[in-house]
Amino acid sequence: MIDQIRSLLEQHPMIPLNFGALADDANLYDAGLTSFASVQMMLALEEEFDIEFPETMLTRRTFSSLANIADAVSQLARKAA
């Protein structure tokens, strides 16, 4: 799941991070993720995985690392199935 998310985000032109060089638990905000880019990331994830992030998951922590993102996407995908 993390590799799929990493690949998706590496292809997104509005998210200016080198996801290939980041560890799964690296803090994306420390690496330069902006609030605008985090919204772009959320939209790309919702489209790719056919999910919708509920308001309770729209936190800095949810999008702070690839591992946290993968966990959130997995939870939402299980609920949708």
PDB file of N, CA, C and O in Angstrom:
ATOM      1  N   MET A   1       0.825  -1.188   0.000  1.00  0.00           N
ATOM      2  CA  MET A   1       0.000   0.000   0.000  1.00  0.00           C
ATOM      3  C   MET A   1       0.877   1.263   0.000  1.00  0.00           C
ATOM      4  O   MET A   1       0.609   2.205  -0.746  1.00  0.00           O
ATOM      5  N   ILE A   2       1.912   1.278   0.828  1.00  0.00           N
ATOM      6  CA  ILE A   2       2.777   2.472   0.883  1.00  0.00           C
ATOM      7  C   ILE A   2       3.454   2.708  -0.469  1.00  0.00           C
ATOM      8  O   ILE A   2       3.573   3.853  -0.906  1.00  0.00           O
ATOM      9  N   ASP A   3       3.891   1.655  -1.127  1.00  0.00           N
ATOM     10  CA  ASP A   3       4.540   1.822  -2.432  1.00  0.00           C
ATOM     11  C   ASP A   3       3.573   2.391  -3.457  1.00  0.00           C
ATOM     12  O   ASP A   3       3.958   3.221  -4.281  1.00  0.00           O
ATOM     13  N   GLN A   4       2.324   1.952  -3.413  1.00  0.00           N
ATOM     14  CA  GLN A   4       1.303   2.470  -4.321  1.00  0.00           C
ATOM     15  C   GLN A   4       1.048   3.960  -4.046  1.00  0.00           C
ATOM     16  O   GLN A   4       0.934   4.757  -4.978  1.00  0.00           O
ATOM     17  N   ILE A   5       0.960   4.320  -2.783  1.00  0.00           N
ATOM     18  CA  ILE A   5       0.751   5.717  -2.405  1.00  0.00           C
ATOM     19  C   ILE A   5       1.967   6.552  -2.800  1.00  0.00           C
ATOM     20  O   ILE A   5       1.821   7.647  -3.344  1.00  0.00           O
ATOM     21  N   ARG A   6       3.149   6.042  -2.531  1.00  0.00           N
ATOM     22  CA  ARG A   6       4.387   6.749  -2.885  1.00  0.00           C
ATOM     23  C   ARG A   6       4.420   7.015  -4.405  1.00  0.00           C
ATOM     24  O   ARG A   6       4.733   8.126  -4.834  1.00  0.00           O
ATOM     25  N   SER A   7       4.103   6.015  -5.194  1.00  0.00           N
ATOM     26  CA  SER A   7       4.111   6.158  -6.652  1.00  0.00           C
ATOM     27  C   SER A   7       3.093   7.201  -7.109  1.00  0.00           C
ATOM     28  O   SER A   7       3.396   8.034  -7.963  1.00  0.00           O
ATOM     29  N   LEU A   8       1.901   7.157  -6.549  1.00  0.00           N
ATOM     30  CA  LEU A   8       0.859   8.123  -6.899  1.00  0.00           C
ATOM     31  C   LEU A   8       1.317   9.547  -6.590  1.00  0.00           C
ATOM     32  O   LEU A   8       1.187  10.442  -7.425  1.00  0.00           O
ATOM     33  N   LEU A   9       1.851   9.750  -5.392  1.00  0.00           N
ATOM     34  CA  LEU A   9       2.232  11.091  -4.979  1.00  0.00           C
ATOM     35  C   LEU A   9       3.452  11.603  -5.722  1.00  0.00           C
ATOM     36  O   LEU A   9       3.572  12.808  -5.944  1.00  0.00           O
ATOM     37  N   GLU A  10       4.364  10.714  -6.114  1.00  0.00           N
ATOM     38  CA  GLU A  10       5.534  11.137  -6.899  1.00  0.00           C
ATOM     39  C   GLU A  10       5.117  11.683  -8.262  1.00  0.00           C
ATOM     40  O   GLU A  10       5.813  12.520  -8.836  1.00  0.00           O
ATOM     41  N   GLN A  11       3.990  11.214  -8.777  1.00  0.00           N
ATOM     42  CA  GLN A  11       3.532  11.633 -10.103  1.00  0.00           C
ATOM     43  C   GLN A  11       2.716  12.919 -10.078  1.00  0.00           C
ATOM     44  O   GLN A  11       2.398  13.473 -11.130  1.00  0.00           O
ATOM     45  N   HIS A  12       2.375  13.398  -8.880  1.00  0.00           N
ATOM     46  CA  HIS A  12       1.506  14.568  -8.772  1.00  0.00           C
ATOM     47  C   HIS A  12       2.330  15.853  -8.831  1.00  0.00           C
ATOM     48  O   HIS A  12       3.182  16.076  -7.971  1.00  0.00           O
ATOM     49  N   PRO A  13       2.089  16.698  -9.831  1.00  0.00           N
ATOM     50  CA  PRO A  13       2.918  17.892 -10.018  1.00  0.00           C
ATOM     51  C   PRO A  13       2.742  18.971  -8.940  1.00  0.00           C
ATOM     52  O   PRO A  13       3.610  19.831  -8.793  1.00  0.00           O
ATOM     53  N   MET A  14       1.643  18.942  -8.191  1.00  0.00           N
ATOM     54  CA  MET A  14       1.388  19.977  -7.190  1.00  0.00           C
ATOM     55  C   MET A  14       1.978  19.638  -5.820  1.00  0.00           C
ATOM     56  O   MET A  14       1.863  20.426  -4.881  1.00  0.00           O
ATOM     57  N   ILE A  15       2.606  18.471  -5.706  1.00  0.00           N
ATOM     58  CA  ILE A  15       3.186  18.055  -4.432  1.00  0.00           C
ATOM     59  C   ILE A  15       4.702  17.962  -4.631  1.00  0.00           C
ATOM     60  O   ILE A  15       5.204  16.955  -5.131  1.00  0.00           O
ATOM     61  N   PRO A  16       5.423  19.008  -4.242  1.00  0.00           N
ATOM     62  CA  PRO A  16       6.853  19.112  -4.570  1.00  0.00           C
ATOM     63  C   PRO A  16       7.794  18.392  -3.602  1.00  0.00           C
ATOM     64  O   PRO A  16       8.714  19.007  -3.062  1.00  0.00           O
ATOM     65  N   LEU A  17       7.575  17.112  -3.381  1.00  0.00           N
ATOM     66  CA  LEU A  17       8.460  16.336  -2.511  1.00  0.00           C
ATOM     67  C   LEU A  17       9.013  15.144  -3.275  1.00  0.00           C
ATOM     68  O   LEU A  17       8.360  14.622  -4.179  1.00  0.00           O
ATOM     69  N   ASN A  18      10.199  14.719  -2.916  1.00  0.00           N
ATOM     70  CA  ASN A  18      10.789  13.522  -3.494  1.00  0.00           C
ATOM     71  C   ASN A  18      10.419  12.342  -2.590  1.00  0.00           C
ATOM     72  O   ASN A  18      11.182  11.981  -1.694  1.00  0.00           O
ATOM     73  N   PHE A  19       9.262  11.752  -2.822  1.00  0.00           N
ATOM     74  CA  PHE A  19       8.765  10.680  -1.965  1.00  0.00           C
ATOM     75  C   PHE A  19       9.651   9.447  -2.009  1.00  0.00           C
ATOM     76  O   PHE A  19       9.693   8.681  -1.047  1.00  0.00           O
ATOM     77  N   GLY A  20      10.355   9.248  -3.106  1.00  0.00           N
ATOM     78  CA  GLY A  20      11.251   8.108  -3.220  1.00  0.00           C
ATOM     79  C   GLY A  20      12.418   8.171  -2.253  1.00  0.00           C
ATOM     80  O   GLY A  20      12.994   7.142  -1.900  1.00  0.00           O
ATOM     81  N   ALA A  21      12.770   9.377  -1.825  1.00  0.00           N
ATOM     82  CA  ALA A  21      13.910   9.546  -0.925  1.00  0.00           C
ATOM     83  C   ALA A  21      13.505   9.586   0.547  1.00  0.00           C
ATOM     84  O   ALA A  21      14.362   9.677   1.426  1.00  0.00           O
ATOM     85  N   LEU A  22      12.204   9.517   0.816  1.00  0.00           N
ATOM     86  CA  LEU A  22      11.716   9.635   2.192  1.00  0.00           C
ATOM     87  C   LEU A  22      11.399   8.269   2.794  1.00  0.00           C
ATOM     88  O   LEU A  22      10.846   7.397   2.123  1.00  0.00           O
ATOM     89  N   ALA A  23      11.749   8.094   4.046  1.00  0.00           N
ATOM     90  CA  ALA A  23      11.378   6.877   4.775  1.00  0.00           C
ATOM     91  C   ALA A  23       9.870   6.879   4.993  1.00  0.00           C
ATOM     92  O   ALA A  23       9.230   7.931   4.976  1.00  0.00           O
ATOM     93  N   ASP A  24       9.318   5.701   5.197  1.00  0.00           N
ATOM     94  CA  ASP A  24       7.873   5.574   5.390  1.00  0.00           C
ATOM     95  C   ASP A  24       7.365   6.408   6.558  1.00  0.00           C
ATOM     96  O   ASP A  24       6.242   6.909   6.521  1.00  0.00           O
ATOM     97  N   ASP A  25       8.189   6.559   7.598  1.00  0.00           N
ATOM     98  CA  ASP A  25       7.761   7.291   8.784  1.00  0.00           C
ATOM     99  C   ASP A  25       8.345   8.706   8.867  1.00  0.00           C
ATOM    100  O   ASP A  25       8.223   9.365   9.899  1.00  0.00           O
ATOM    101  N   ALA A  26       8.975   9.172   7.789  1.00  0.00           N
ATOM    102  CA  ALA A  26       9.528  10.526   7.768  1.00  0.00           C
ATOM    103  C   ALA A  26       8.395  11.551   7.829  1.00  0.00           C
ATOM    104  O   ALA A  26       7.338  11.359   7.229  1.00  0.00           O
ATOM    105  N   ASN A  27       8.629  12.631   8.557  1.00  0.00           N
ATOM    106  CA  ASN A  27       7.626  13.682   8.670  1.00  0.00           C
ATOM    107  C   ASN A  27       7.598  14.491   7.373  1.00  0.00           C
ATOM    108  O   ASN A  27       8.570  15.162   7.027  1.00  0.00           O
ATOM    109  N   LEU A  28       6.479  14.418   6.666  1.00  0.00           N
ATOM    110  CA  LEU A  28       6.356  15.087   5.376  1.00  0.00           C
ATOM    111  C   LEU A  28       6.366  16.602   5.518  1.00  0.00           C
ATOM    112  O   LEU A  28       6.848  17.307   4.631  1.00  0.00           O
ATOM    113  N   TYR A  29       5.837  17.107   6.629  1.00  0.00           N
ATOM    114  CA  TYR A  29       5.841  18.555   6.844  1.00  0.00           C
ATOM    115  C   TYR A  29       7.269  19.061   7.070  1.00  0.00           C
ATOM    116  O   TYR A  29       7.634  20.136   6.595  1.00  0.00           O
ATOM    117  N   ASP A  30       8.065  18.286   7.790  1.00  0.00           N
ATOM    118  CA  ASP A  30       9.473  18.656   7.971  1.00  0.00           C
ATOM    119  C   ASP A  30      10.223  18.613   6.641  1.00  0.00           C
ATOM    120  O   ASP A  30      11.202  19.334   6.448  1.00  0.00           O
ATOM    121  N   ALA A  31       9.754  17.761   5.724  1.00  0.00           N
ATOM    122  CA  ALA A  31      10.389  17.629   4.413  1.00  0.00           C
ATOM    123  C   ALA A  31       9.933  18.712   3.437  1.00  0.00           C
ATOM    124  O   ALA A  31      10.441  18.801   2.320  1.00  0.00           O
ATOM    125  N   GLY A  32       8.964  19.542   3.866  1.00  0.00           N
ATOM    126  CA  GLY A  32       8.540  20.648   3.019  1.00  0.00           C
ATOM    127  C   GLY A  32       7.098  20.618   2.553  1.00  0.00           C
ATOM    128  O   GLY A  32       6.697  21.464   1.754  1.00  0.00           O
ATOM    129  N   LEU A  33       6.304  19.664   3.032  1.00  0.00           N
ATOM    130  CA  LEU A  33       4.896  19.604   2.640  1.00  0.00           C
ATOM    131  C   LEU A  33       4.170  20.836   3.170  1.00  0.00           C
ATOM    132  O   LEU A  33       4.272  21.168   4.351  1.00  0.00           O
ATOM    133  N   THR A  34       3.438  21.508   2.288  1.00  0.00           N
ATOM    134  CA  THR A  34       2.656  22.690   2.679  1.00  0.00           C
ATOM    135  C   THR A  34       1.206  22.289   2.880  1.00  0.00           C
ATOM    136  O   THR A  34       0.800  21.192   2.497  1.00  0.00           O
ATOM    137  N   SER A  35       0.431  23.174   3.479  1.00  0.00           N
ATOM    138  CA  SER A  35      -0.986  22.870   3.682  1.00  0.00           C
ATOM    139  C   SER A  35      -1.694  22.752   2.330  1.00  0.00           C
ATOM    140  O   SER A  35      -2.583  21.915   2.172  1.00  0.00           O
ATOM    141  N   PHE A  36      -1.309  23.581   1.353  1.00  0.00           N
ATOM    142  CA  PHE A  36      -1.903  23.474   0.015  1.00  0.00           C
ATOM    143  C   PHE A  36      -1.582  22.118  -0.605  1.00  0.00           C
ATOM    144  O   PHE A  36      -2.461  21.467  -1.169  1.00  0.00           O
ATOM    145  N   ALA A  37      -0.338  21.699  -0.504  1.00  0.00           N
ATOM    146  CA  ALA A  37       0.066  20.412  -1.066  1.00  0.00           C
ATOM    147  C   ALA A  37      -0.622  19.257  -0.352  1.00  0.00           C
ATOM    148  O   ALA A  37      -0.916  18.237  -0.977  1.00  0.00           O
ATOM    149  N   SER A  38      -0.884  19.397   0.945  1.00  0.00           N
ATOM    150  CA  SER A  38      -1.571  18.318   1.671  1.00  0.00           C
ATOM    151  C   SER A  38      -3.006  18.169   1.182  1.00  0.00           C
ATOM    152  O   SER A  38      -3.531  17.056   1.137  1.00  0.00           O
ATOM    153  N   VAL A  39      -3.646  19.275   0.816  1.00  0.00           N
ATOM    154  CA  VAL A  39      -5.000  19.203   0.244  1.00  0.00           C
ATOM    155  C   VAL A  39      -4.939  18.520  -1.122  1.00  0.00           C
ATOM    156  O   VAL A  39      -5.784  17.681  -1.434  1.00  0.00           O
ATOM    157  N   GLN A  40      -3.954  18.871  -1.927  1.00  0.00           N
ATOM    158  CA  GLN A  40      -3.787  18.235  -3.232  1.00  0.00           C
ATOM    159  C   GLN A  40      -3.541  16.737  -3.070  1.00  0.00           C
ATOM    160  O   GLN A  40      -4.046  15.926  -3.846  1.00  0.00           O
ATOM    161  N   MET A  41      -2.767  16.385  -2.060  1.00  0.00           N
ATOM    162  CA  MET A  41      -2.476  14.990  -1.773  1.00  0.00           C
ATOM    163  C   MET A  41      -3.753  14.258  -1.381  1.00  0.00           C
ATOM    164  O   MET A  41      -4.009  13.157  -1.868  1.00  0.00           O
ATOM    165  N   MET A  42      -4.556  14.859  -0.504  1.00  0.00           N
ATOM    166  CA  MET A  42      -5.803  14.246  -0.077  1.00  0.00           C
ATOM    167  C   MET A  42      -6.727  14.002  -1.282  1.00  0.00           C
ATOM    168  O   MET A  42      -7.318  12.930  -1.403  1.00  0.00           O
ATOM    169  N   LEU A  43      -6.847  14.985  -2.157  1.00  0.00           N
ATOM    170  CA  LEU A  43      -7.711  14.844  -3.331  1.00  0.00           C
ATOM    171  C   LEU A  43      -7.219  13.734  -4.261  1.00  0.00           C
ATOM    172  O   LEU A  43      -8.020  12.967  -4.794  1.00  0.00           O
ATOM    173  N   ALA A  44      -5.911  13.651  -4.452  1.00  0.00           N
ATOM    174  CA  ALA A  44      -5.345  12.598  -5.301  1.00  0.00           C
ATOM    175  C   ALA A  44      -5.609  11.218  -4.699  1.00  0.00           C
ATOM    176  O   ALA A  44      -5.937  10.276  -5.422  1.00  0.00           O
ATOM    177  N   LEU A  45      -5.468  11.099  -3.393  1.00  0.00           N
ATOM    178  CA  LEU A  45      -5.715   9.817  -2.709  1.00  0.00           C
ATOM    179  C   LEU A  45      -7.183   9.428  -2.800  1.00  0.00           C
ATOM    180  O   LEU A  45      -7.507   8.265  -3.043  1.00  0.00           O
ATOM    181  N   GLU A  46      -8.070  10.396  -2.607  1.00  0.00           N
ATOM    182  CA  GLU A  46      -9.508  10.108  -2.691  1.00  0.00           C
ATOM    183  C   GLU A  46      -9.882   9.607  -4.086  1.00  0.00           C
ATOM    184  O   GLU A  46     -10.650   8.656  -4.231  1.00  0.00           O
ATOM    185  N   GLU A  47      -9.340  10.246  -5.086  1.00  0.00           N
ATOM    186  CA  GLU A  47      -9.638   9.840  -6.458  1.00  0.00           C
ATOM    187  C   GLU A  47      -9.053   8.459  -6.775  1.00  0.00           C
ATOM    188  O   GLU A  47      -9.735   7.607  -7.344  1.00  0.00           O
ATOM    189  N   GLU A  48      -7.808   8.250  -6.410  1.00  0.00           N
ATOM    190  CA  GLU A  48      -7.124   6.988  -6.715  1.00  0.00           C
ATOM    191  C   GLU A  48      -7.771   5.789  -6.028  1.00  0.00           C
ATOM    192  O   GLU A  48      -7.924   4.730  -6.637  1.00  0.00           O
ATOM    193  N   PHE A  49      -8.148   5.951  -4.770  1.00  0.00           N
ATOM    194  CA  PHE A  49      -8.655   4.825  -3.984  1.00  0.00           C
ATOM    195  C   PHE A  49     -10.175   4.819  -3.826  1.00  0.00           C
ATOM    196  O   PHE A  49     -10.727   3.961  -3.137  1.00  0.00           O
ATOM    197  N   ASP A  50     -10.851   5.779  -4.465  1.00  0.00           N
ATOM    198  CA  ASP A  50     -12.310   5.890  -4.401  1.00  0.00           C
ATOM    199  C   ASP A  50     -12.795   5.900  -2.948  1.00  0.00           C
ATOM    200  O   ASP A  50     -13.660   5.121  -2.548  1.00  0.00           O
ATOM    201  N   ILE A  51     -12.204   6.810  -2.183  1.00  0.00           N
ATOM    202  CA  ILE A  51     -12.542   6.976  -0.772  1.00  0.00           C
ATOM    203  C   ILE A  51     -12.816   8.455  -0.523  1.00  0.00           C
ATOM    204  O   ILE A  51     -12.574   9.302  -1.383  1.00  0.00           O
ATOM    205  N   GLU A  52     -13.322   8.745   0.661  1.00  0.00           N
ATOM    206  CA  GLU A  52     -13.502  10.132   1.079  1.00  0.00           C
ATOM    207  C   GLU A  52     -13.044  10.251   2.520  1.00  0.00           C
ATOM    208  O   GLU A  52     -13.521   9.533   3.399  1.00  0.00           O
ATOM    209  N   PHE A  53     -12.121  11.160   2.750  1.00  0.00           N
ATOM    210  CA  PHE A  53     -11.627  11.371   4.102  1.00  0.00           C
ATOM    211  C   PHE A  53     -12.694  12.100   4.912  1.00  0.00           C
ATOM    212  O   PHE A  53     -13.117  13.190   4.526  1.00  0.00           O
ATOM    213  N   PRO A  54     -13.135  11.523   6.023  1.00  0.00           N
ATOM    214  CA  PRO A  54     -14.095  12.226   6.866  1.00  0.00           C
ATOM    215  C   PRO A  54     -13.413  13.377   7.603  1.00  0.00           C
ATOM    216  O   PRO A  54     -12.189  13.407   7.736  1.00  0.00           O
ATOM    217  N   GLU A  55     -14.208  14.304   8.069  1.00  0.00           N
ATOM    218  CA  GLU A  55     -13.674  15.481   8.749  1.00  0.00           C
ATOM    219  C   GLU A  55     -12.775  15.105   9.921  1.00  0.00           C
ATOM    220  O   GLU A  55     -11.800  15.801  10.204  1.00  0.00           O
ATOM    221  N   THR A  56     -13.096  14.010  10.601  1.00  0.00           N
ATOM    222  CA  THR A  56     -12.304  13.590  11.762  1.00  0.00           C
ATOM    223  C   THR A  56     -10.883  13.180  11.381  1.00  0.00           C
ATOM    224  O   THR A  56      -9.994  13.173  12.233  1.00  0.00           O
ATOM    225  N   MET A  57     -10.659  12.837  10.104  1.00  0.00           N
ATOM    226  CA  MET A  57      -9.325  12.432   9.655  1.00  0.00           C
ATOM    227  C   MET A  57      -8.553  13.575   9.006  1.00  0.00           C
ATOM    228  O   MET A  57      -7.395  13.402   8.626  1.00  0.00           O
ATOM    229  N   LEU A  58      -9.172  14.718   8.879  1.00  0.00           N
ATOM    230  CA  LEU A  58      -8.509  15.851   8.230  1.00  0.00           C
ATOM    231  C   LEU A  58      -7.641  16.579   9.248  1.00  0.00           C
ATOM    232  O   LEU A  58      -7.912  17.714   9.641  1.00  0.00           O
ATOM    233  N   THR A  59      -6.597  15.888   9.655  1.00  0.00           N
ATOM    234  CA  THR A  59      -5.671  16.436  10.644  1.00  0.00           C
ATOM    235  C   THR A  59      -4.257  16.397  10.086  1.00  0.00           C
ATOM    236  O   THR A  59      -3.957  15.660   9.146  1.00  0.00           O
ATOM    237  N   ARG A  60      -3.419  17.190  10.675  1.00  0.00           N
ATOM    238  CA  ARG A  60      -2.001  17.211  10.278  1.00  0.00           C
ATOM    239  C   ARG A  60      -1.374  15.829  10.483  1.00  0.00           C
ATOM    240  O   ARG A  60      -0.551  15.393   9.678  1.00  0.00           O
ATOM    241  N   ARG A  61      -1.760  15.149  11.552  1.00  0.00           N
ATOM    242  CA  ARG A  61      -1.195  13.837  11.869  1.00  0.00           C
ATOM    243  C   ARG A  61      -1.501  12.814  10.766  1.00  0.00           C
ATOM    244  O   ARG A  61      -0.632  12.021  10.403  1.00  0.00           O
ATOM    245  N   THR A  62      -2.722  12.827  10.233  1.00  0.00           N
ATOM    246  CA  THR A  62      -3.107  11.866   9.196  1.00  0.00           C
ATOM    247  C   THR A  62      -2.163  11.933   8.006  1.00  0.00           C
ATOM    248  O   THR A  62      -1.810  10.900   7.437  1.00  0.00           O
ATOM    249  N   PHE A  63      -1.754  13.134   7.624  1.00  0.00           N
ATOM    250  CA  PHE A  63      -0.947  13.329   6.421  1.00  0.00           C
ATOM    251  C   PHE A  63       0.525  13.599   6.723  1.00  0.00           C
ATOM    252  O   PHE A  63       1.261  14.069   5.856  1.00  0.00           O
ATOM    253  N   SER A  64       0.956  13.302   7.949  1.00  0.00           N
ATOM    254  CA  SER A  64       2.316  13.645   8.340  1.00  0.00           C
ATOM    255  C   SER A  64       3.381  12.657   7.873  1.00  0.00           C
ATOM    256  O   SER A  64       4.568  12.981   7.882  1.00  0.00           O
ATOM    257  N   SER A  65       2.971  11.456   7.466  1.00  0.00           N
ATOM    258  CA  SER A  65       3.954  10.483   6.970  1.00  0.00           C
ATOM    259  C   SER A  65       3.266   9.526   6.003  1.00  0.00           C
ATOM    260  O   SER A  65       2.042   9.396   6.002  1.00  0.00           O
ATOM    261  N   LEU A  66       4.066   8.866   5.189  1.00  0.00           N
ATOM    262  CA  LEU A  66       3.507   7.870   4.281  1.00  0.00           C
ATOM    263  C   LEU A  66       2.858   6.730   5.059  1.00  0.00           C
ATOM    264  O   LEU A  66       1.839   6.190   4.630  1.00  0.00           O
ATOM    265  N   ALA A  67       3.436   6.362   6.190  1.00  0.00           N
ATOM    266  CA  ALA A  67       2.869   5.285   7.010  1.00  0.00           C
ATOM    267  C   ALA A  67       1.500   5.690   7.550  1.00  0.00           C
ATOM    268  O   ALA A  67       0.571   4.882   7.536  1.00  0.00           O
ATOM    269  N   ASN A  68       1.360   6.922   8.023  1.00  0.00           N
ATOM    270  CA  ASN A  68       0.058   7.381   8.527  1.00  0.00           C
ATOM    271  C   ASN A  68      -0.968   7.461   7.405  1.00  0.00           C
ATOM    272  O   ASN A  68      -2.132   7.109   7.596  1.00  0.00           O
ATOM    273  N   ILE A  69      -0.544   7.917   6.254  1.00  0.00           N
ATOM    274  CA  ILE A  69      -1.455   8.001   5.106  1.00  0.00           C
ATOM    275  C   ILE A  69      -1.922   6.606   4.719  1.00  0.00           C
ATOM    276  O   ILE A  69      -3.114   6.393   4.497  1.00  0.00           O
ATOM    277  N   ALA A  70      -1.005   5.659   4.636  1.00  0.00           N
ATOM    278  CA  ALA A  70      -1.368   4.283   4.271  1.00  0.00           C
ATOM    279  C   ALA A  70      -2.338   3.688   5.282  1.00  0.00           C
ATOM    280  O   ALA A  70      -3.273   2.982   4.904  1.00  0.00           O
ATOM    281  N   ASP A  71      -2.124   3.966   6.550  1.00  0.00           N
ATOM    282  CA  ASP A  71      -3.029   3.480   7.581  1.00  0.00           C
ATOM    283  C   ASP A  71      -4.428   4.060   7.395  1.00  0.00           C
ATOM    284  O   ASP A  71      -5.417   3.331   7.468  1.00  0.00           O
ATOM    285  N   ALA A  72      -4.514   5.363   7.158  1.00  0.00           N
ATOM    286  CA  ALA A  72      -5.809   6.016   6.968  1.00  0.00           C
ATOM    287  C   ALA A  72      -6.514   5.488   5.716  1.00  0.00           C
ATOM    288  O   ALA A  72      -7.711   5.203   5.752  1.00  0.00           O
ATOM    289  N   VAL A  73      -5.781   5.360   4.618  1.00  0.00           N
ATOM    290  CA  VAL A  73      -6.373   4.859   3.374  1.00  0.00           C
ATOM    291  C   VAL A  73      -6.854   3.421   3.565  1.00  0.00           C
ATOM    292  O   VAL A  73      -7.929   3.065   3.082  1.00  0.00           O
ATOM    293  N   SER A  74      -6.090   2.605   4.250  1.00  0.00           N
ATOM    294  CA  SER A  74      -6.493   1.213   4.508  1.00  0.00           C
ATOM    295  C   SER A  74      -7.775   1.162   5.320  1.00  0.00           C
ATOM    296  O   SER A  74      -8.676   0.381   5.016  1.00  0.00           O
ATOM    297  N   GLN A  75      -7.859   1.992   6.354  1.00  0.00           N
ATOM    298  CA  GLN A  75      -9.072   2.038   7.179  1.00  0.00           C
ATOM    299  C   GLN A  75     -10.285   2.421   6.345  1.00  0.00           C
ATOM    300  O   GLN A  75     -11.333   1.781   6.440  1.00  0.00           O
ATOM    301  N   LEU A  76     -10.150   3.452   5.538  1.00  0.00           N
ATOM    302  CA  LEU A  76     -11.265   3.919   4.724  1.00  0.00           C
ATOM    303  C   LEU A  76     -11.645   2.925   3.638  1.00  0.00           C
ATOM    304  O   LEU A  76     -12.827   2.761   3.334  1.00  0.00           O
ATOM    305  N   ALA A  77     -10.662   2.264   3.055  1.00  0.00           N
ATOM    306  CA  ALA A  77     -10.945   1.263   2.015  1.00  0.00           C
ATOM    307  C   ALA A  77     -11.690   0.074   2.600  1.00  0.00           C
ATOM    308  O   ALA A  77     -12.585  -0.475   1.957  1.00  0.00           O
ATOM    309  N   ARG A  78     -11.326  -0.330   3.821  1.00  0.00           N
ATOM    310  CA  ARG A  78     -12.028  -1.451   4.485  1.00  0.00           C
ATOM    311  C   ARG A  78     -13.487  -1.083   4.763  1.00  0.00           C
ATOM    312  O   ARG A  78     -14.382  -1.910   4.593  1.00  0.00           O
ATOM    313  N   LYS A  79     -13.722   0.155   5.189  1.00  0.00           N
ATOM    314  CA  LYS A  79     -15.086   0.603   5.469  1.00  0.00           C
ATOM    315  C   LYS A  79     -15.921   0.665   4.195  1.00  0.00           C
ATOM    316  O   LYS A  79     -17.123   0.399   4.216  1.00  0.00           O
ATOM    317  N   ALA A  80     -15.276   1.019   3.089  1.00  0.00           N
ATOM    318  CA  ALA A  80     -15.997   1.151   1.816  1.00  0.00           C
ATOM    319  C   ALA A  80     -16.324  -0.204   1.204  1.00  0.00           C
ATOM    320  O   ALA A  80     -17.255  -0.321   0.408  1.00  0.00           O
ATOM    321  N   ALA A  81     -15.567  -1.220   1.572  1.00  0.00           N
ATOM    322  CA  ALA A  81     -15.769  -2.550   0.965  1.00  0.00           C
ATOM    323  C   ALA A  81     -16.960  -3.280   1.540  1.00  0.00           C
ATOM    324  O   ALA A  81     -17.252  -4.404   1.130  1.00  0.00           O
TER     325      ALA A  81
END
